[in-house]
Amino acid sequence: MIKKPIDLLLKESADEGENSLKRTLGPFNLILIGIGIIIGAGLFSLTGIAAGQHSGPAVTISFIIAALGCTFAALCYAEFSAMIPVAGSAYTYSYATMGELFAWIIGWDLVLEYSVGAATVAISWSQYLTKFLSWFDLYLPPQLTLSPFETAKAANGVIVNGIINLPAALIVILVTSIIIRGTKGSALVNAIIVSLKVGVVLVFIAVGWSFINPQNYHPYIPQNTGVWGTYGWSGILRGAGLVFFVFIGFDAVSTAAQEAKNPQRNMPIGIIGSLVVCTILFVIFAHVMTGMANYKEFIGSGAPVAIAIEKTHYQWLSKAIVLAILIGYTSVILVDLLGQSRVFFSMSKDGLLPKVFADIHPKFRTPWKSNIVLCGFIALFAAFVPIRVVGEMTSIGTLLAFVMVCAGILILRKQQPNVHRPFRTPWVPLVPILGILTCFAMMTFLPGDTWLRLIIWLAIGLVIYFTYGKKNSVLGKASRLQ
């Protein structure tokens, strides 16, 4: 099977020509990119769902278990991103360790994480925007905020069908325009957004701490009801599988490796640093929220944080939280779009996708044509597809990528043990094996129809590979000429 030599990848990473991405990101920028996508609205919704239905106050333990599982994968990502500092993330790493076919599979799979994920977030962003504007007596017609497959009650009480989710499409277009103008500018916007998001989380913790009722922590681990996953230790594990998806996104840092100033040093800092910061914030946030309100109050609630805020005298904080969710979603969309275009950039340079995805803007030094094509696809998806169809596809795509990266570390350590590794994953093979087992276990928690969609998606990708990618592969052509 054709593999991309490490030496060739390192040569690409050192290329500073007009066809290369511009190196502008330092370690702080990379950490903020990671935090920007990890801290999304999931923190404000999944925490309550996990506490109310599965873990109780021990949702903090669920967060720690989920973070531990992510740490195994993060350590593997850190070794690869420092050793092979090029755009492409898990796709590039798979190309070097498992060969072209596996690289294509993982590259196609990453579309689920980034493109479908961005569309999903954009749809939810539209819903929160509608709610936020209603507080100021500004009402958007349901026909312009829902897909054609959804219905809602209009202001006059009449049930109407959606036509197009216009806000969802517009936010994708707006964020794309920011990305096209350059990674440095995108990183600046992301830094501002992350600062606001983290600020709101810290305000919630600071205000809520004085309203904690210790009685809400008893029992800390509620007794299991007799149903697996409903409280008890099985509930903590089920909760960990749920809140794991809050952490999804630290791997997006690795897609910016070719734009990092000193990737050998800065990539591990960005990946591991963002995960550590978010884990600390998440555990404290969950501790405060379950202390302010009894975990049973969160059952069936789509806005658990609002329930906790009702225990305080600061009702203005609920509006601030919704605003933070809007801001948080915006940064998640930004990093998703950034990551997807960089993966397609690498695949296009390898000949597996058309050249349009690798064309660099002469001024901004970004893959602008790729950004525009992806913007059109994702905006249409966000405008016309209901959120329930795309939600869990993002998670299973990400977990599969994590499994492949962990496996890649095991393979490369055996095949090329002497390659220079600026950062080494500790305790190999234990850490990669634990990463594979943990991520695959979490995949088993996902519904069967999600697995079916993954299989269908990968089948479509294989058809594209064998009809276009394999024939136009740069390495494939070179091997056939030898």
C-alpha positions as CSV (number, residue, x, y, z in Angstrom):
1,M,0.0,0.0,0.0
2,I,1.3,3.5,-0.9
3,K,2.5,5.5,2.1
4,K,3.7,9.1,2.1
5,P,7.3,9.2,3.4
6,I,8.0,11.2,6.5
7,D,10.9,12.9,4.7
8,L,8.5,14.2,2.0
9,L,6.1,15.5,4.7
10,L,8.9,17.3,6.5
11,K,10.0,18.9,3.2
12,E,6.4,20.1,2.6
13,S,6.3,21.6,6.1
14,A,9.5,23.5,5.4
15,D,8.2,25.0,2.1
16,E,7.8,28.8,2.4
17,G,6.8,29.4,-1.2
18,E,3.8,31.1,-2.7
19,N,1.9,27.8,-2.6
20,S,2.3,27.4,1.1
21,L,0.3,28.5,4.1
22,K,1.6,31.4,6.1
23,R,3.1,30.7,9.6
24,T,1.5,33.2,12.0
25,L,0.3,31.2,15.0
26,G,2.1,31.1,18.3
27,P,1.3,28.7,21.3
28,F,-1.2,31.1,22.8
29,N,-3.1,31.4,19.5
30,L,-3.1,27.6,19.2
31,I,-4.5,27.1,22.8
32,L,-7.2,29.7,22.0
33,I,-8.1,27.8,18.8
34,G,-8.6,24.7,20.9
35,I,-10.6,26.4,23.6
36,G,-12.6,28.2,20.9
37,I,-14.1,25.0,19.6
38,I,-14.2,23.0,22.9
39,I,-16.1,25.5,24.9
40,G,-19.3,25.7,22.9
41,A,-22.9,25.5,23.8
42,G,-22.5,21.9,24.8
43,L,-21.2,22.9,28.1
44,F,-24.5,24.8,28.8
45,S,-26.8,21.9,27.8
46,L,-25.1,18.5,28.0
47,T,-23.9,19.1,31.6
48,G,-27.5,19.3,32.8
49,I,-28.6,16.4,30.7
50,A,-25.8,14.2,32.0
51,A,-26.5,15.2,35.7
52,G,-30.3,15.0,35.5
53,Q,-30.6,11.7,33.7
54,H,-27.4,9.8,34.4
55,S,-24.7,11.0,36.9
56,G,-26.4,13.3,39.4
57,P,-23.9,15.6,41.2
58,A,-21.2,13.1,40.2
59,V,-21.3,14.6,36.7
60,T,-18.0,16.1,37.8
61,I,-16.5,12.6,37.8
62,S,-18.0,12.0,34.4
63,F,-16.1,15.0,33.1
64,I,-12.9,13.7,34.6
65,I,-13.3,10.3,33.0
66,A,-14.2,11.8,29.6
67,A,-11.2,14.1,29.9
68,L,-8.9,11.2,30.7
69,G,-10.1,9.4,27.5
70,C,-9.4,12.6,25.5
71,T,-6.0,12.9,27.0
72,F,-4.9,9.5,25.5
73,A,-5.8,10.7,22.1
74,A,-4.4,14.2,22.7
75,L,-1.0,12.8,23.6
76,C,-1.0,10.9,20.3
77,Y,-2.0,13.9,18.4
78,A,0.7,16.0,20.1
79,E,3.5,13.5,19.0
80,F,2.2,13.5,15.4
81,S,1.7,17.3,15.1
82,A,5.2,18.0,16.4
83,M,6.9,15.3,14.2
84,I,4.8,16.0,11.1
85,P,4.0,19.7,11.2
86,V,1.8,20.0,8.1
87,A,-1.9,20.7,7.6
88,G,-4.2,17.8,7.4
89,S,-4.4,16.4,11.0
90,A,-5.4,12.7,11.2
91,Y,-5.5,12.5,7.4
92,T,-1.8,13.3,7.1
93,Y,-0.8,11.0,10.0
94,S,-2.8,8.1,8.5
95,Y,-1.1,8.7,5.1
96,A,2.3,8.3,6.7
97,T,1.5,5.2,8.8
98,M,-1.3,3.2,7.2
99,G,-1.2,4.2,3.6
100,E,-3.3,6.1,1.0
101,L,-6.5,4.2,1.3
102,F,-6.7,4.6,5.1
103,A,-5.7,8.2,4.7
104,W,-8.6,8.8,2.3
105,I,-11.0,7.1,4.6
106,I,-10.0,9.2,7.5
107,G,-9.9,12.4,5.4
108,W,-13.4,11.7,4.2
109,D,-14.5,10.8,7.7
110,L,-13.2,14.2,8.9
111,V,-15.9,15.8,6.8
112,L,-18.4,14.5,9.4
113,E,-16.4,16.2,12.2
114,Y,-15.8,19.6,10.5
115,S,-18.3,20.3,7.7
116,V,-21.3,18.4,9.1
117,G,-20.4,19.7,12.6
118,A,-20.3,23.3,11.4
119,A,-23.7,22.9,9.8
120,T,-25.1,21.4,13.0
121,V,-23.8,24.3,15.1
122,A,-25.0,26.9,12.6
123,I,-28.6,25.4,12.8
124,S,-28.5,25.6,16.6
125,W,-27.0,29.1,16.5
126,S,-30.0,30.2,14.5
127,Q,-32.3,28.8,17.2
128,Y,-30.5,30.6,20.0
129,L,-30.5,33.8,18.0
130,T,-34.2,33.6,17.6
131,K,-34.7,33.2,21.3
132,F,-32.3,36.1,22.1
133,L,-34.0,38.5,19.8
134,S,-37.4,37.7,21.2
135,W,-36.3,39.1,24.5
136,F,-36.1,42.5,22.8
137,D,-39.5,42.0,21.0
138,L,-37.7,41.2,17.7
139,Y,-39.4,38.2,16.1
140,L,-38.0,36.4,13.0
141,P,-40.7,34.5,11.0
142,P,-40.4,30.7,11.5
143,Q,-40.5,30.3,7.7
144,L,-37.0,31.9,7.6
145,T,-35.5,30.1,10.6
146,L,-36.5,26.5,9.9
147,S,-35.7,23.9,7.2
148,P,-38.5,22.8,4.8
149,F,-38.9,19.6,6.9
150,E,-39.8,21.4,10.1
151,T,-42.8,23.2,11.5
152,A,-43.4,25.8,14.2
153,K,-46.1,28.0,15.7
154,A,-46.1,31.5,14.3
155,A,-46.9,34.6,16.4
156,N,-50.6,34.4,15.5
157,G,-50.7,30.8,16.7
158,V,-50.9,29.2,13.2
159,I,-48.7,26.2,12.5
160,V,-46.4,27.0,9.5
161,N,-43.8,25.1,7.5
162,G,-40.2,26.3,7.3
163,I,-38.8,27.4,4.0
164,I,-35.1,28.1,4.7
165,N,-33.0,28.6,7.8
166,L,-31.6,31.9,6.7
167,P,-29.6,32.9,9.9
168,A,-27.8,29.5,9.8
169,A,-26.7,30.0,6.2
170,L,-25.7,33.7,6.8
171,I,-23.5,32.8,9.8
172,V,-21.6,30.3,7.7
173,I,-21.0,32.9,5.0
174,L,-19.9,35.5,7.5
175,V,-17.4,33.3,9.3
176,T,-16.0,32.1,5.9
177,S,-15.3,35.7,4.9
178,I,-13.3,36.1,8.0
179,I,-11.3,32.9,7.4
180,I,-10.5,33.8,3.8
181,R,-8.8,37.0,4.9
182,G,-6.2,35.1,6.8
183,T,-5.5,32.8,9.7
184,K,-4.0,35.6,11.8
185,G,-7.2,37.6,11.5
186,S,-9.2,34.5,12.2
187,A,-7.1,33.8,15.2
188,L,-7.6,37.4,16.5
189,V,-11.4,37.1,16.1
190,N,-11.3,33.7,17.8
191,A,-9.2,35.2,20.7
192,I,-11.8,37.9,21.3
193,I,-14.6,35.4,21.2
194,V,-12.9,33.0,23.5
195,S,-12.1,35.7,26.0
196,L,-15.8,36.6,26.1
197,K,-16.9,33.0,26.5
198,V,-14.5,32.2,29.2
199,G,-15.5,35.4,30.9
200,V,-19.1,34.4,31.1
201,V,-18.2,30.9,32.4
202,L,-16.0,32.5,35.1
203,V,-18.8,35.0,36.0
204,F,-21.3,32.1,36.4
205,I,-18.8,30.2,38.6
206,A,-18.1,33.3,40.7
207,V,-21.7,34.3,41.1
208,G,-23.1,30.8,41.6
209,W,-20.5,29.7,44.2
210,S,-22.1,31.7,46.9
211,F,-25.5,30.2,46.1
212,I,-24.4,26.6,46.4
213,N,-26.6,24.5,48.7
214,P,-24.6,21.6,50.1
215,Q,-27.7,19.5,50.5
216,N,-27.8,19.3,46.7
217,Y,-24.7,17.1,46.8
218,H,-26.4,14.4,48.8
219,P,-26.2,11.7,47.6
220,Y,-23.2,12.6,45.5
221,I,-23.6,9.3,43.6
222,P,-27.3,8.6,43.5
223,Q,-28.3,5.0,43.8
224,N,-28.9,3.1,40.5
225,T,-32.5,2.7,39.6
226,G,-32.0,-0.8,38.3
227,V,-31.6,0.5,34.8
228,W,-28.0,0.5,33.4
229,G,-26.8,4.1,32.9
230,T,-29.4,5.7,35.2
231,Y,-27.4,6.8,38.2
232,G,-24.8,4.8,40.2
233,W,-21.5,4.1,38.6
234,S,-23.0,2.9,35.4
235,G,-24.7,6.3,35.2
236,I,-21.4,8.1,35.7
237,L,-19.9,6.1,32.8
238,R,-23.0,6.8,30.6
239,G,-22.6,10.5,31.6
240,A,-18.9,10.4,30.6
241,G,-19.9,9.1,27.2
242,L,-22.3,12.0,26.8
243,V,-20.1,14.8,28.1
244,F,-17.2,13.5,26.1
245,F,-18.7,15.3,23.1
246,V,-18.2,18.6,24.9
247,F,-14.4,18.0,24.6
248,I,-14.5,17.3,20.8
249,G,-12.4,19.9,19.0
250,F,-8.9,19.9,20.5
251,D,-7.8,17.9,17.5
252,A,-8.7,20.9,15.3
253,V,-5.5,22.5,16.6
254,S,-3.5,19.9,14.7
255,T,-5.0,21.1,11.4
256,A,-3.2,24.4,11.9
257,A,0.3,22.8,12.2
258,Q,1.5,24.3,8.9
259,E,0.6,27.8,10.1
260,A,2.3,27.5,13.5
261,K,5.5,29.5,13.9
262,N,7.4,26.8,15.8
263,P,5.2,23.6,15.4
264,Q,7.7,21.2,17.0
265,R,7.3,23.2,20.3
266,N,4.0,24.9,19.9
267,M,1.7,22.2,18.7
268,P,1.9,20.0,21.8
269,I,1.4,23.1,23.9
270,G,-1.7,24.1,21.9
271,I,-3.3,20.6,22.0
272,I,-2.6,19.6,25.6
273,G,-2.9,23.2,26.9
274,S,-6.4,23.7,25.5
275,L,-7.6,20.3,26.9
276,V,-6.2,21.0,30.4
277,V,-7.8,24.5,30.6
278,C,-11.2,23.3,29.4
279,T,-11.2,20.3,31.8
280,I,-10.6,22.5,34.8
281,L,-13.3,24.9,33.8
282,F,-15.8,22.1,33.0
283,V,-15.4,20.3,36.3
284,I,-15.8,23.6,38.4
285,F,-18.7,24.7,36.2
286,A,-20.5,21.3,36.7
287,H,-19.8,21.4,40.5
288,V,-21.3,24.9,40.8
289,M,-24.3,24.1,38.7
290,T,-25.3,20.9,40.5
291,G,-24.7,22.7,43.8
292,M,-27.1,25.6,42.9
293,A,-30.0,23.3,42.0
294,N,-30.9,19.7,42.7
295,Y,-29.9,17.4,39.8
296,K,-33.5,16.1,39.5
297,E,-34.6,19.6,38.4
298,F,-32.5,19.3,35.3
299,I,-34.4,16.3,34.0
300,G,-36.1,17.2,30.7
301,S,-34.8,20.7,30.6
302,G,-33.2,22.1,27.5
303,A,-31.7,25.1,29.5
304,P,-30.4,23.7,32.8
305,V,-28.2,26.7,33.4
306,A,-31.3,28.9,33.4
307,I,-32.7,26.7,36.2
308,A,-29.5,27.2,38.3
309,I,-29.6,30.9,37.7
310,E,-33.1,31.1,39.0
311,K,-31.7,30.3,42.4
312,T,-29.8,33.6,42.4
313,H,-30.9,37.3,42.4
314,Y,-29.2,37.9,39.0
315,Q,-31.8,37.1,36.3
316,W,-29.8,39.2,33.8
317,L,-27.3,36.4,33.8
318,S,-29.6,34.2,31.8
319,K,-29.4,36.6,28.9
320,A,-25.7,36.8,29.3
321,I,-25.5,32.9,29.1
322,V,-27.5,32.8,25.9
323,L,-25.3,35.5,24.5
324,A,-22.3,33.4,25.4
325,I,-23.8,30.4,23.7
326,L,-24.2,32.5,20.5
327,I,-20.6,33.7,20.8
328,G,-19.5,30.2,21.6
329,Y,-21.2,28.7,18.6
330,T,-19.6,31.4,16.3
331,S,-16.1,30.4,17.3
332,V,-16.9,26.7,16.9
333,I,-18.1,27.3,13.4
334,L,-14.9,29.3,12.7
335,V,-12.6,26.5,13.8
336,D,-14.7,23.8,12.1
337,L,-14.5,25.7,8.8
338,L,-10.8,26.4,9.3
339,G,-10.1,22.7,10.0
340,Q,-12.1,21.3,7.1
341,S,-10.4,23.6,4.5
342,R,-6.9,22.6,5.8
343,V,-7.7,18.9,5.5
344,F,-9.0,19.3,2.0
345,F,-5.9,21.5,1.2
346,S,-3.7,18.5,2.1
347,M,-5.8,16.0,0.2
348,S,-5.8,18.2,-2.9
349,K,-2.0,18.7,-2.8
350,D,-1.7,14.9,-2.8
351,G,-4.0,14.7,-5.9
352,L,-6.8,12.9,-4.1
353,L,-9.2,15.9,-4.6
354,P,-9.4,18.4,-7.4
355,K,-6.7,21.2,-7.5
356,V,-9.2,23.9,-6.6
357,F,-9.0,22.9,-2.9
358,A,-5.2,23.6,-2.8
359,D,-5.2,27.0,-4.6
360,I,-3.7,29.7,-2.3
361,H,-4.9,33.3,-2.4
362,P,-1.9,35.5,-3.6
363,K,-2.5,38.1,-0.9
364,F,-4.1,36.4,2.1
365,R,-2.2,33.1,1.6
366,T,-5.2,31.0,2.5
367,P,-7.0,28.2,0.5
368,W,-9.7,30.7,-0.5
369,K,-11.4,28.7,-3.3
370,S,-11.7,25.7,-0.9
371,N,-13.2,28.0,1.6
372,I,-15.8,29.2,-0.9
373,V,-16.7,25.8,-2.1
374,L,-17.1,24.4,1.4
375,C,-19.1,27.5,2.4
376,G,-21.6,26.8,-0.3
377,F,-22.0,23.2,0.6
378,I,-22.2,23.8,4.4
379,A,-24.5,26.9,4.1
380,L,-27.0,24.9,1.9
381,F,-26.8,22.0,4.4
382,A,-27.5,24.4,7.3
383,A,-30.3,26.1,5.5
384,F,-32.3,23.1,4.3
385,V,-31.5,20.1,6.6
386,P,-33.0,19.7,10.1
387,I,-30.6,19.4,13.0
388,R,-31.8,16.0,14.2
389,V,-30.3,14.4,11.0
390,V,-26.8,15.6,11.5
391,G,-26.2,15.8,15.2
392,E,-24.6,12.5,16.1
393,M,-22.7,12.0,12.8
394,T,-20.2,14.6,14.0
395,S,-19.4,12.6,17.1
396,I,-18.9,9.2,15.5
397,G,-16.7,10.8,12.8
398,T,-14.5,12.3,15.5
399,L,-14.2,9.2,17.5
400,L,-13.1,7.2,14.5
401,A,-10.4,9.8,13.8
402,F,-9.2,9.4,17.3
403,V,-8.9,5.6,17.0
404,M,-6.9,6.0,13.8
405,V,-4.5,8.5,15.2
406,C,-3.8,6.3,18.3
407,A,-3.3,3.3,16.0
408,G,-0.9,5.3,13.9
409,I,1.4,6.0,16.9
410,L,1.7,2.2,17.5
411,I,2.4,1.5,13.8
412,L,5.0,4.3,13.4
413,R,6.8,3.5,16.6
414,K,7.3,0.0,15.3
415,Q,8.1,0.8,11.7
416,Q,10.2,3.9,12.1
417,P,11.5,4.0,15.7
418,N,14.4,6.3,14.9
419,V,12.5,9.2,13.4
420,H,13.1,12.5,15.3
421,R,10.2,13.1,17.6
422,P,10.3,16.6,19.3
423,F,7.5,15.4,21.5
424,R,7.0,11.7,22.5
425,T,3.7,10.2,23.7
426,P,4.6,8.7,27.1
427,W,4.0,5.0,28.1
428,V,3.7,3.6,24.6
429,P,2.0,1.2,23.8
430,L,-0.2,1.7,26.9
431,V,-1.5,5.2,26.1
432,P,-2.4,4.6,22.4
433,I,-4.1,1.2,23.4
434,L,-6.1,2.9,26.1
435,G,-7.0,5.7,23.6
436,I,-8.3,3.1,21.1
437,L,-10.3,1.2,23.7
438,T,-11.8,4.3,25.3
439,C,-12.8,5.9,22.0
440,F,-14.2,2.7,20.5
441,A,-16.2,2.1,23.7
442,M,-17.7,5.5,23.4
443,M,-18.6,4.8,19.8
444,T,-20.6,1.8,21.0
445,F,-22.8,4.1,23.0
446,L,-24.1,5.8,19.8
447,P,-27.3,4.6,18.2
448,G,-27.4,2.0,15.4
449,D,-28.7,4.5,12.8
450,T,-25.7,6.7,13.4
451,W,-23.5,3.7,12.6
452,L,-25.5,3.1,9.4
453,R,-25.0,6.7,8.3
454,L,-21.3,6.3,8.9
455,I,-21.1,3.2,6.8
456,I,-23.1,4.8,3.9
457,W,-21.0,7.9,4.1
458,L,-17.7,5.9,4.0
459,A,-19.1,3.9,1.0
460,I,-19.7,7.1,-0.9
461,G,-16.2,8.2,-0.1
462,L,-14.7,4.9,-1.4
463,V,-16.6,5.3,-4.7
464,I,-15.0,8.8,-5.1
465,Y,-11.6,7.5,-4.2
466,F,-11.6,4.6,-6.7
467,T,-13.1,6.7,-9.5
468,Y,-11.0,9.9,-9.0
469,G,-8.5,9.9,-6.1
470,K,-6.6,6.7,-6.8
471,K,-6.2,7.7,-10.5
472,N,-4.9,11.2,-9.7
473,S,-2.9,10.5,-6.7
474,V,0.6,12.2,-6.9
475,L,2.3,9.3,-5.1
476,G,0.3,6.7,-7.1
477,K,1.4,8.3,-10.4
478,A,5.0,8.3,-9.3
479,S,4.9,4.6,-8.3
480,R,3.3,3.6,-11.6
481,L,6.1,5.4,-13.5
482,Q,8.8,3.5,-11.6
